[in-house]
Structures are given as C-alpha cells and as structure tokens.
Amino acid sequence: MTTISDVARAAGVSTATVSRALNRHATVDPALAARVLEAAETLGYRPNALARSLRQKKTSVWALIISDIGNPFFTAIARGVEDVAQQNGFSVILCNADEDAGKESQYLGVAQQEQVAGVILSPHSSTTDTSSLVGASIPLVAIDRKLDQPVDTVLVNSREGARAATSHLLDEGWTRPACITGPLDADTAVQRQQGYDDALAARGLSAQSMVRRDVFRQEAGRAAAASLLDAPVAPDAFFVANSNLALGALAECAARGIRIGTDVGLIAFDDAPWAQFIDPPISVVAQPAYEIGAKAARLLVERIAGRRTVAPEDTVLPTELILRASSRRGVRSTQ
C-alpha cells in the first residue's frame, strides 16, 4: 500500500507538505501542490481515513437518522442530503429509526461515539434527547419536525398545507371531510390536524368525531378509515396526513366498493411516486422533499466549516397543492 512517505519522496517534499497539499491548505504553493497531487495520483495513494480521523478527532461521515425508510418522502430527502454531502467531501450513513424512540436514541449514541462530522435528524418527537451530540460538539440539523432544543431546522408549513387541502375538499362540495393523522407526539401530525381544524372553523364547521390518530403506517390508515366509515355519521371525504396512511384508507375503501372521487373524496399529504398513477390519481399536498434534504445538508456544511455562527433558526419551505381526480366530485373509476 502506498504511503504518504512514498508520495513525499516522489514529489521531493516533506510528508508535512504532502499532508497540507492533500488537505488543500492555502499556505502551500500552487505549483508545489500540483506536484504532490500528481505524485499521489501516479502512485495511487489513498489517505487512511481512520488514521486521519483519529488525528483530527473527527470523521468525514455524517449520520442521517430518518423516522421511516419505507416512506418515499424520506427517500427523496436522503437523495438531497447525499448529493450535497458528496459535493463537499462527506459521506452519509443512513439510519432508520422506524419511529422508535429506543432505536433513535441508539443511533444518536453511535453518532456520538463514532465522532461523526455532523448529524441530520428527523426526530421522533420534539423531546428527543440530543444532549450527547451537544456535549461532543457535533453539529446537528433537524428536518421535518422541530426539537425543543435550539438547532437549525428545515421543515414545511404543514398547518397551512393541511388547511389548503381541507378547504379544497369543502370547495368541491364535500360536506363531511374526516382527518386521519399521526400520533400526538409527532409535531407534523398535530400541525396537520390543526390545519384541518382551521379550514373547518373558517366555514363554521366542527370536526367533532371525524378525527382519527394513529402511527404513520398503512395498516393504521386502514383501521382509521374503517372506524370512520362505520360511524353513525360517516364522512364523505378524507384528508389524510401522509402517504402510508393514505394507502390504508384507499385499501379500506376498495374493499368496501367505495369509489374514490365519486362516493368519497380524498387528498393526502406527500406526493408519493404512486399517487398520480392509480385510478383515480390522488390529489396531494406536495412537500419539496429533495430540497429539504439539500438545504439541511448545506446548513450542516456551514456549521462544520464554521461559516455559520448565527443562532440556530428555522427554515420553513412552502408546500404545493396538486389537484387530481380523487378530490373532485363526480369522478368515475375505469377499473
């Protein structure tokens, strides 16, 4: 294996000069740096990442801890994070906390023990304990949900997106829209119900018993839809707080022979890849998932480099209402 000493001999410089040149220090003469880089390339030299991290007491690796790897929303976020990380010389380890506070805590502990360069976290709840990262001076950016601690956060205006979606259902003439949302310890679930409540209140309506809360899982969405449809006064439309829950609601409607867009309206948060291709296509509140990841990664790069020294702040990105046949009255299924 080629060593740094081999590169130094080939370039006719000291090992210290090689180290500075490979780390792009501005103090190295450009011509000398070019000679070192040429020698390293010719010899096939690759830096020993482990040794370097031990010397510098940090790595070039980030931990991206997401709450549900099965949700396409987080897949798109991961792409945004990785693209920016690669552009800035970092690698990303993906950790799936699976909406489990214990797994999340374990991954945060590993990130601290391994002295990763930074962490991007989709927290299970606002009370997630990140003190181990703070104690280790590891920069942290939260995405999708807020933390009680002061950290940079990138999220969307969930409440406004939910309000716009529910208002659209009412504008279309659906009179009894129900809300299927996530658990109370998830800030996004609470915000989306609040937006739903806002839309009803603006029309002088009350949600009453038309709200169901459960984990963000397909089976939970199906159970919630069944409970609502079996109620004495059933809904004629659904606002569903994420794509997994929406799949469950769609499955329950299909099992009962209920036609989406004709018998009931439906609009969901997140523009999942399948949403526009089923019959009828699903109306959604689209989130800029890739940009959420990319923005979080750019903030992390700035914190790591010391270029961002202001107090942590929230970056709130807009949602987009994409209207398709599922939320419009009178749509006939072709299946």
Disulfide bonds with the S-S distance in Angstrom:
none
